[in-house]
């Protein structure tokens, strides 16, 4: 489930990548996380029900009075796949998007005060922050970013 939450979070943050990047990323294709999750939900009803339970629980908790100020920190690894050197995003771009994602999740983004009235009862500081992992699954040090050159020029959800 942690992987699902991380995947959702990253897809939200990285979807805005071309807008905030300091390098030309006009060639960047969108992430297919949402499409893959939808496909998994269609294929496995239990998966979809599990995802819905997580969202329902999160909504329920957000409506409770909660004096807990714990900030939950989630380690993530960002995998940059590229076909040409121009498509290889810099570590600085990835780091800036993690920072932007954290601003949004903590409701510390510059435009938070401009939230439309209709959404005000649904916004909150989620007390969730993401950080680039510093250890890989084998306990080795990492910067949390991988860069992989590929011959693929297009990515789409896997068909079954």
Beta strands, then each sheet from edge to edge (+ up, - down):
strand 1: 72-76
strand 2: 78-82
strand 3: 128-132
strand 4: 145-149
sheet 1: 1+ 3+
sheet 2: 2+ 4+
end
